[in-house]
Amino acid sequence: MDISVIIPTHNPRRDYLDRVIAALSEQTLPKDEWELVIVDNCSQPALPPDLAQRGHPAGRVVREERVGLTAARLSGFAATSGEIIVLVDDDNVLASDYLVTVRNIAAANLRLGTCSGRVDLEFAAGVMSPPKEWWGYLAYRQPQVATCSNEIDHHDSTPWGAGMVIRRAVADAYRDLAQADASRTSLDLQGKRLVYGGDTDIAYTGCDRGFSKGVFPELRLLHLIPPERCTEDFFERSIEGRGYSEQLHRLVRQGRMENPRRSLRRWLGDWWHAWKSGRPARFELAARRRGLARAWRELPHP
């Protein structure tokens, strides 16, 4: 059961990427059981062609000229051959046993299509961390027990993109869908545009085809957080982008969106709860609602 590790990256912070690659070089899984491909997604300047060899003797860098995380992931799928794919962001430092754990989980759960695990945060030195209520927007996740389900709406078992594990059959099915419907490629980061949901779309694609999804606490990684992701402006844009992405995801998968004006009673309840919870909750709700409303205005829908 060979494993393909893919690092999609666009203009990376090099000290972070160097730590990501160094952690891969220290994986306890024998090098002949996995491969490494770095997808250079229009970085300027281009990444050096031998960069991936610092993490794996046979590591390769491939170039993808279409800007966007989904395009980079699809390029990585095409450039690799492992039965199991591991997506590693350019700021994800994997625990040394990550790939061994991936192999064991995949072998023990043959109908597991996608999964991810525990994510800890490391904030840049000297930076005040944001309110902990917002850490989830930085992919912070602390599962206590392994959770699996093939129910799309079971959120505790839905994997996140950081360190996401994908069975090749699910990746192939997702690639076919993305090629048939270009709107799917808009479900994730595109340069500086904060749009999300591609990882969820991959997981749901697996469920559509009879696979389960899961979250396993023994899969551990460290997410490196630069200073610019600790500002209120970043969180406002990120939360609004997630609201926008919720609508886009509904449109892509269900052919419809939620009309913000038709859910006034629910929103009043949410506002009351947010008001009692404090400023971070009010800030979050307002930004999310702006994202939902912006998508309703801008996206073509029935």
N, C-alpha and C positions, 0 to 999 in steps of 0.2 A: 504494500500500500504506500506508494511513493507520495510525497508531499511537495507541493509547489508553493513557495513563499513569494508574494507579489507586493512590492512597495510602490504605490502610485505617488508621484511627487511633482509639485509645481513650484518652482522658485523656492526650494526649501531653505530653512535656516540650517546651515551646514554643521554647526556644532551639535544640533539636535540629531540630524541625520547620521552623523558620525557615531553617536551613541547608539542609535537604532541598529546600525550595521555591526558595531562592536558586540552588541548583545546577541546578534545572530551568529557571529563567529564563535560564541561561547555555548551554543546549544549542545546539549548532551546527546541528541539524536545523531547517529553517524552521518557524515556528510554524503555518503553514497545513497542515503534514503530520502534526500530532499534536494530541491534545486532552488535557486534564488534569481529572481528577475526584478530589476528596478525599472519602472516605467517613467521615463523623463517626459512629463507632460508640458512641453513647450517652455521649459525653463530657459531663462536668459541670464548668464550664458548657459550653454548646454552642459550637462553633467559629464565628467570625464568617463570615457568608455570602460576603464578598468575599476571604477568605483565599487561595483558589486563584488569584485573579487576579494575585497577586504572582509566580506562576510562569509563568502563561500568560494573555494578555489575555482569553481566553474561558473561563478556568478556572471550575469550579463546585464547590460543596460540597453533597453530598447526605447526608441523615441516615438511619441504619439503627438501629432501636430494638432489634433482637435482638442481645444481647451475644455476641460471638464473631468471631474472625478470618475463619472460613469464611463466616459470614453477611455480613460486611462485603465480602468479595471478591465474593460472588454479587451483592450490591447494586451493586457497581462494574461487574460484567459487564453487568448490565441497563441501567445508566445510560450506557454507552458504545457505540460502533459501529465502532471500528477493526478492521481485519483482524488486527492484531497487538496484544496486550495486554502491558503491562509493569507488574508489581507492584512497588511501591516502598514499603518499610516506612518508618515515620515517623522512623527513625534511619539511613536509607541516603542517603549523599551520592554521587550519580552523577558519574562523570567527564564532562567537557563533551561528549565525542564518543559518549556511551553510546547515545543514540537513533539517531544516524547508523549506528553499528556494528550495532545491532539490525536496522535496515532492510537493511543490506547482507547480514548473515548470513541473514535470513529470505528475501531474494530469491535468494540463492545455494543455499539448501537448502529446496526447496519441500515436502519431506515431513518437515521438522523441526517437531515439535509443541510442544516446550518446550525451554528452555535457560536457563542462567545463566552466571556467569563468576567472575572473581577478586574476592575480598573481603579487604580490608585492615582492620585494627582501629585505632581511635583511642581510647585510654583517657582518661578524665577527668583533668584536671591534678591532680597531687599524689597520685594513686592508684597503689598498687603493683599491677602486673599479676599475674594468677593464673598458676599453672604453665602453661607453653606446651603441655603435654600436653592441657590442657583448652580450649585456644583454639577447637578445632573446635565446642565447644558454644556458641560465640559467632559461629558461621557463618564463621570464618576459613577461607579456601580459597585455595590458590596453585597452580592448574593451570599446567603448563608448555607443553602442547600442546592443541590442540582435540581433543575426544573425543566421538564420537557412537555411539549404538547404539539398536536397538529391543528389546534384551533387558532385561527388567525387573530381573534380578539383576545387571546390569552397573553397579556402583555409581559408578565413576569418571565415567560419563556422565549420572548422575542429577542434575538441577538442584536447587538449594536455593531457598528462598523469597525471599531477599534479591535484589532486582532480577530476579526470575524473568520470563521471556518466554514467552508462551502464544499459540499460534495460535487464532484465534476458533473454529474448528471443534472444537478440543479443549475450550475453555472452555464451549461450548454442550453438548457431550457430558457434561462434568462437572456442569454445572448440572442437566441432566436426571436424572443419577444421584442427585445430592444431594436433589432434590425427591422422588424415588421412595423414597429410603432416608435417613431423618433421622439415622441413626447416623453418616453421613459428616460431618455438620456438627460432630461432637464430636472430629474429628481435628485440632484445632488450638487455639491459645490462646483461652481464654474468660475475659476479665477477668484475674484474678490466677492462674487455674488453668493450670498449665504442662502442656499437652498438645500434642503435635506430630504431624506427618505429613500435613497437608492438601496441602502442596506436592508431596510424593511421590505422593500419591493422584492429583493432577492429571496428573503426568508419566506415571504408569502407565496412566491412562485414555487418554492419547494413544497409548501403545504398544499397548493393547488394540485400538485402531482403526487400526493400521497406520502410525502416525507414529513417528519416532525422537525421542530426547531427546539433549541435548548440553551440554557445558561448554566455554566458549571463553575463553581467557585475555585476549583483547582487550576483553572486557566487564569494566570495572573500576568498583568502587565502594568507598566508605569506610563502615565500620560504626562508629557512635559508641557507645561503651560507658560508661554511667554508673557511679558508684561502687558502687551496690547490686548490680550484676552481677559484681563482682569479689570477692565474699565467698564463703567456703566454704559458708555456708548456702544461697546461691543455687545453687551448683553441685550441692550435694547434692539440692536439690529439682528442679533441671533434669534431672540424670542419672536420678533416680528417675522423673520424668515421661516421659522418653524410653523407659525400660524399660516403663512402663505403656503408652505409645503403641505400642511394637512389638507388644504383645499385641492392642491394640485394632485396629491396622492389619491384623493377620492375621485377626482375627475378621470385620472388614468385608469384606475382599477374598476370604478363603478359607473363612470359616465355621468356623474352628477357632483354638485357641490352643496355645501350648507349655506343657505341664505342667512346672513347674520341678523337681518331685520325680523325674520320669522321666529327667532328663538329669544325674544325679549324677556319672557318670564324666567327662563333658565339663566340668562345673563344677569338679571337682577339678583337672582340667588347667588350667583358666583361673585358679583360685586359685594354683596353683603358679607359673604364669607371672607373675601379678600380684605375688606375694610377692617374686620375684626382681627385678621391675622397679622396686619402690619404693612409697612410700606413696600417691602420686597414683593409680597403677594399682589398688592395693587399695581405695582410697576409691571409685574409679569403679565397680569391679566390684560392691562391696557395695551401692552405691546402685542400680545397674541391676537387680540381682537382687531388691531390695526392690520395685522398680516392677513387674517381671514377676510376682512373687508376689502383689502387691496386686491387679493386674488379674485374675489367676486367681481370687482370692477374690471380687472385687466384680462382675465382668462376667458376665452370663448367657451360658452357652456349652453346646454339646452335651456 
